[in-house]
Amino acid sequence: MMLPTHALVGMALALPVAFAAPELAGPALLAGLLGGVFPDLDMYVEHRKSLHYPVYYSALAVPVVAVAGLVPSVATAFAAFFLVGAAVHSVADVFGGGLELRPWEATSDRAVYDHHGERWIEPRRWVRYDGSPGDLLLSGALAVPLLVTLEGLFYGVVVAALAVAVVYTAVRRLLPALAAALVEEVLSPRLPDHLLAYVPARYREADY
């Protein structure tokens, strides 16, 4: 799933706090947002492995959520929803496409790495690929209760996430060729090998 969808999922998970404990709504929403996007910071360093932990985030989130329920505070609410957002992100990517450059071709058997089981989990492709029309539909559905409930800064974040989702979906199928051309024609002739090694192999070896 695309990053805006993950961000909206994290915020939607924290939305009930706005009703149950309004004084903690801000920290919970911020934590859900940050936790929802955090795993994708590994985009260029072993994507869906370095920061994706479908088992460990989930296992850690359970006691932290329990503590937040028993001892509600800014700190416990933030920690709980950050971990929940990261856990749901890591698990949700299993139900999307694989790691191939063009995931709509469904050629990869790798979705998310399970560090506990020391294996790659295969993609289920319920959402065919990040930036697919189905992914955009999911973003829109998640945004509705957020837009109805939130205001101010968080309302603006939701609108911005939706705008990014629409643009990303519109250009998604063009991005592999553009990225591969950028690497081949701009970066490869100019970067030393030790820096070029940080560019994911799927871009360096792409046939565009």
C-alpha positions as CSV (number, residue, x, y, z in Angstrom):
1,M,0.0,0.0,0.0
2,M,1.1,3.6,-0.6
3,L,2.4,5.8,2.1
4,P,-0.7,8.0,2.3
5,T,-2.9,4.9,2.9
6,H,-0.6,3.8,5.8
7,A,-0.7,7.3,7.3
8,L,-4.5,7.4,7.2
9,V,-4.7,3.9,8.7
10,G,-2.6,5.0,11.6
11,M,-4.7,8.1,12.2
12,A,-8.0,6.2,11.8
13,L,-6.8,3.7,14.5
14,A,-6.3,6.6,16.9
15,L,-9.6,8.3,16.1
16,P,-11.6,6.7,18.9
17,V,-9.4,8.5,21.4
18,A,-10.8,11.8,20.2
19,F,-14.1,10.7,21.7
20,A,-13.0,8.6,24.7
21,A,-10.2,10.9,25.9
22,P,-10.2,14.2,24.0
23,E,-7.2,15.5,26.0
24,L,-5.1,12.6,24.5
25,A,-6.4,12.9,20.9
26,G,-3.6,15.0,19.6
27,P,-0.7,12.8,20.8
28,A,-2.6,9.6,19.8
29,L,-3.3,11.0,16.2
30,L,0.3,12.2,15.8
31,A,1.6,8.8,17.0
32,G,-0.7,6.9,14.7
33,L,0.4,9.0,11.8
34,L,4.1,8.6,12.6
35,G,3.8,4.9,13.4
36,G,1.9,4.4,10.2
37,V,4.7,5.9,8.0
38,F,7.7,4.8,10.1
39,P,8.3,1.4,8.6
40,D,8.7,2.8,5.1
41,L,11.8,4.8,6.1
42,D,13.6,1.7,5.0
43,M,12.6,2.3,1.4
44,Y,16.2,2.4,0.2
45,V,17.8,0.2,2.8
46,E,16.4,-3.4,2.4
47,H,12.8,-2.2,1.9
48,R,10.2,-4.1,3.9
49,K,12.9,-5.8,6.0
50,S,15.0,-3.2,7.9
51,L,12.1,-1.5,9.6
52,H,9.2,-3.8,8.9
53,Y,8.5,-6.2,11.9
54,P,5.0,-7.8,11.5
55,V,5.6,-10.0,14.5
56,Y,7.7,-7.9,16.9
57,Y,5.8,-4.7,16.6
58,S,2.5,-6.5,17.2
59,A,3.9,-8.4,20.2
60,L,5.3,-5.2,21.7
61,A,2.1,-3.3,21.0
62,V,-0.1,-5.6,23.1
63,P,1.4,-4.8,26.6
64,V,2.0,-1.1,25.7
65,V,-1.7,-0.7,24.7
66,A,-2.6,-2.4,28.0
67,V,-0.5,0.0,30.0
68,A,-2.0,2.9,28.1
69,G,-5.5,1.7,29.0
70,L,-4.6,1.3,32.7
71,V,-2.4,4.4,33.0
72,P,-3.6,6.9,30.3
73,S,-1.1,9.7,29.7
74,V,0.5,11.5,26.8
75,A,3.5,9.2,26.9
76,T,1.6,6.0,27.1
77,A,-0.9,7.0,24.4
78,F,1.8,8.1,22.1
79,A,3.8,4.9,22.6
80,A,0.8,2.7,22.1
81,F,-0.5,4.2,18.9
82,F,3.0,4.5,17.4
83,L,3.5,0.8,17.9
84,V,0.0,0.0,16.7
85,G,0.5,2.1,13.6
86,A,3.8,0.5,12.8
87,A,2.4,-3.0,13.5
88,V,-0.6,-2.6,11.3
89,H,1.6,-1.1,8.5
90,S,3.9,-4.1,8.6
91,V,1.1,-6.6,8.6
92,A,-0.9,-4.7,6.0
93,D,1.9,-4.8,3.4
94,V,1.5,-8.6,3.3
95,F,-1.9,-8.0,1.7
96,G,-0.5,-5.8,-1.0
97,G,1.8,-6.4,-3.9
98,G,5.4,-7.7,-3.9
99,L,8.7,-5.9,-4.1
100,E,9.2,-6.0,-7.8
101,L,9.7,-2.8,-9.7
102,R,6.3,-3.2,-11.5
103,P,4.2,-5.0,-8.8
104,W,1.1,-5.2,-11.1
105,E,3.1,-7.9,-13.0
106,A,3.0,-10.0,-9.8
107,T,6.4,-11.6,-10.3
108,S,7.8,-11.3,-6.8
109,D,7.2,-13.8,-3.9
110,R,8.4,-11.2,-1.3
111,A,6.0,-9.0,0.6
112,V,7.4,-8.4,4.1
113,Y,10.2,-10.1,5.9
114,D,9.3,-12.0,9.1
115,H,12.3,-11.7,11.4
116,H,10.8,-14.1,13.9
117,G,10.4,-16.8,11.3
118,E,13.5,-15.7,9.3
119,R,11.6,-15.8,6.0
120,W,9.9,-13.6,3.5
121,I,6.1,-13.7,3.6
122,E,4.5,-14.0,0.2
123,P,2.2,-11.1,-1.0
124,R,-1.5,-11.8,-0.9
125,R,-2.3,-9.0,-3.3
126,W,-5.7,-8.1,-1.9
127,V,-4.7,-4.6,-2.8
128,R,-2.9,-5.4,-6.1
129,Y,-0.1,-2.9,-5.7
130,D,0.8,0.4,-4.0
131,G,-0.9,3.2,-5.9
132,S,-3.5,1.0,-7.5
133,P,-7.1,2.2,-7.9
134,G,-8.1,-0.1,-5.0
135,D,-5.4,1.5,-2.9
136,L,-6.7,4.9,-3.6
137,L,-10.3,3.8,-2.8
138,L,-9.0,2.5,0.5
139,S,-7.4,5.9,1.2
140,G,-10.6,7.6,0.4
141,A,-12.7,5.4,2.7
142,L,-10.3,5.9,5.6
143,A,-10.3,9.7,5.1
144,V,-14.1,10.1,5.4
145,P,-14.4,9.6,9.2
146,L,-11.2,11.6,9.7
147,L,-12.5,14.5,7.7
148,V,-15.9,14.4,9.5
149,T,-14.3,14.4,12.9
150,L,-11.0,16.3,12.8
151,E,-10.3,20.0,12.3
152,G,-7.3,22.3,12.2
153,L,-3.8,20.8,11.5
154,F,-4.9,17.1,11.4
155,Y,-7.7,18.0,9.0
156,G,-5.1,19.5,6.8
157,V,-2.9,16.4,7.1
158,V,-5.7,14.2,5.9
159,V,-6.4,16.5,2.9
160,A,-2.8,16.6,2.0
161,A,-2.5,12.8,2.3
162,L,-5.5,12.4,-0.1
163,A,-4.0,14.8,-2.6
164,V,-0.7,12.9,-2.6
165,A,-2.6,9.6,-3.0
166,V,-4.5,10.9,-6.0
167,V,-1.3,12.2,-7.7
168,Y,0.7,9.1,-6.9
169,T,-2.1,6.9,-8.3
170,A,-2.2,8.9,-11.5
171,V,1.5,8.5,-12.2
172,R,2.2,5.2,-10.5
173,R,2.7,3.2,-13.7
174,L,5.0,5.7,-15.1
175,L,7.4,5.8,-12.2
176,P,9.4,2.6,-12.8
177,A,10.5,3.8,-16.2
178,L,11.3,7.3,-14.9
179,A,13.2,6.0,-11.9
180,A,15.2,3.5,-14.0
181,A,16.0,6.2,-16.6
182,L,17.1,8.6,-13.8
183,V,19.5,6.0,-12.4
184,E,20.9,4.9,-15.8
185,E,21.3,8.3,-17.4
186,V,21.8,10.7,-14.4
187,L,23.1,8.9,-11.3
188,S,25.2,6.0,-12.8
189,P,27.6,8.3,-14.8
190,R,28.1,10.6,-11.9
191,L,28.0,8.6,-8.6
192,P,31.0,6.5,-7.4
193,D,30.3,2.8,-7.1
194,H,30.1,2.8,-3.3
195,L,27.3,5.4,-3.4
196,L,25.5,3.8,-6.4
197,A,25.4,0.6,-4.3
198,Y,22.7,2.2,-2.1
199,V,20.3,2.5,-5.1
200,P,18.0,-0.5,-5.0
201,A,19.0,-3.2,-7.4
202,R,15.6,-3.2,-9.0
203,Y,16.3,0.3,-10.4
204,R,19.9,-0.4,-11.4
205,E,18.9,-3.6,-13.3
206,A,15.6,-2.5,-14.7
207,D,14.7,-2.9,-18.3
208,Y,12.7,0.2,-19.2
